[in-house]
Amino acid sequence: MIMLRLRLGTFAVCCWLSLFSVCIEAQEKQNASPKLSFAEYLQTIKQEALEKGFSVELVDRAFKDVEYYQRAVKADKNQPERKITLDTYLKTRVPDWKVAQAVKLYRQHQPLLQQVADAYGVQPRFIVALWGNESNFGKIMGKFPVLSALTTLAYDGRREAFFKKQLFAALRILEQGHVDPAAFLGSWAGAMGQSQFMPSSFLTYAVDFDGDGKKDIWSNPADVFASIANYLKQEGWNGEQTWGRQVRLPEQFNTELSGLDKSKMQPVSAWQQLGVRKYDGTDLPSVDLRASLIMPDGLAGRIYLVYGNFHTLMRWNRSTYFGTAVSYLADRIKKGS
């Protein structure tokens, strides 16, 4: 009898807890604010823009044709996760045809690139390499209306704070008159122009190099090149140095020494003492530089010693694959093929 009562008591408690949980859940749903429609959300964005000091005329003009882009949400949630190797990545990002085009454009724009290099202390080949990797030399900039893409992604809610920040930065770009609303296009995520700057990066780094009153990273090569160079300069680029080199490791090398953590940087001479050598097996250069050892694909893949400029590239895009592709293309431009 005692055991039966205990069992009945436990069963009753479980039922009561389950019922209590259901009631609480129902109450929370009843109290929760229903999700706004996109049109309602757009009105809250416009009101917030006005509170930030944007004019009624600008807000009405900017948001007049803003619409919901499901493709932007789909792209944000379904970014590719397919595992590839650095060798595969380099073949797709820096094929021979792109190298040939980079060399041709480097020579074509040499006078302008040199002016930019003199102004910012950034070697022209790295400017062209970033240009090529970001937008295929201005051919692929995205066709999404920037304000629609950013409003859509803010409304989606997954990264609302980030995309709202970009949205208001985009409004500031329009307010300053750098681009016409009809030409204000970019990627699904709001990256813009031939340099693929996010709006906040545009406000920080974009340059009106030719002095025409507009920072035009969509169609003006002078502004495109100078904006790329200005970004690198502000983030610590050293025009007297290169990016790094491919190396070979001795057997049973301590791989815990590798990585981009700056605490793991050592003088090149220290890496030499540890048995690290150029890829052709010869000694490392005798230079007064600190370097990091990176292994994007582990011991089985390409291994590099990289200098401070590579760390600057990581601020542009925190991907060792991307940084290596830019650096590899820059080296091919220097070689001329």
Secondary structure, DSSP 8 states (H G I E B T S, - for coil): -HHHHHHHHHHHHHHHHHHHHHHHHHHHHHHS-----HHHHHHHHHHHHHHTT--HHHHHHHHTT----HHHHHHHH--------HHHHHHHHS-HHHHHHHHHHHHHTHHHHHHHHHHH---HHHHHHHHHHHHTTTT----EEHHHHHHHHHHH-TTHHHHHHHHHHHHHHHHHTSS-GGG-EE-TT--BTTTTB-HHHHHHH---TT-SS---TTT-HHHHHHHHHHHHHHTT--TTS--EEEEE--TT--GGG-SS-GGG-EEHHHHHHTT-EETTS------S-EEEEE-TTGGGS--EEE-HHHHHHHHH---HHHHHHHHHHHHHHHHT-
